[in-house]
Amino acid sequence: MGREVRRVPLNFDWPLKKVWDGFLMPDGLDETPCAHCKGGWSSSAEALKDLWYGYILFDPASTGSTPLRHDTPAVRARAERNVAQAPDFYGTGERAVVREGQRLADLFNAQWAHHLNQDDVDALVAENRLHDFTHTWSRETGWQKREPAVVPTAAQVNEWSLTGFGHDTINQMVCVQARCAREGLPVYCAECDGRGSFEAYPGQRAEAEAWEPTGPPEGEGWQLWENVTEGSPISPVFPTAEALAAWMSDPARGKRWVPPATAAAFIADGWAPSFVSIPETGVVSGVEWIGHHTTEEA
Ligand SMILES: [Zn+2]
């Protein structure tokens, strides 16, 4: 995730900024998508996912949940915050807050995500997905399980989901899978066994599993590569480390310029992350950091 020095042949001429072919799995190993599903899910699981996000009609009564109103405290608090942040858009005063509260209530009432029942909550707790309730956090100790164990109520979790970050995609998958299990519905597509694709020819999957990336050829040259993508060269090939350091520290390179000592230290080290956060100086480029770090140690 940054830049690295590679030793390549002096006549290595792979185009700059183009990912080295050997790092990419050949297209011929791509499987044929399953025509019966999207990504391996059963139609039941897909429907429940749509229900979670409100893409298909959801009724709070179906999970025994109470519909939200514009004046439900958590809804009202969010409406007040939205209106305060963008009065030009929402208008001001009580009418604006009520209107925005009603919009939010309608939106949330259409989503299973905000109307979980206790079975859903228990499934999330079993998968360790509700740390805000079941754990404490401090800088010193990190997350620690509450003793005795706490199981939040569905009402508590549904209120929580209206504040802060709420549920993520993993929570959605946990609830969908648990509900499929409870209702005896398949989670995965039976046609493709949940893989979402078929081998284009017999043995393709084993070939793809056995495939390993291969780096560029090795040689006497010195070249700077970025590995933010799979990996591509970003400098000419130089015959010596000093020549590469000189290129890196050439002021003509403008913003990408690094001091000569830093460039030399980086090449000696061979690898730098793109950016490093240092308390006293803030974020610096990874190459500068290597220089800073090495100078300090020396
Ligand atoms: Zn399928």
Boltz pocket constraint, residues with backbone or C-beta under 6 A from the ligand:
constraints:
  - pocket:
      binder: B
      contacts: [[A, 34], [A, 35], [A, 36], [A, 37], [A, 38], [A, 40], [A, 41], [A, 189], [A, 190], [A, 191], [A, 192], [A, 193], [A, 194], [A, 195], [A, 196], [A, 197]]
      max_distance: 6.0
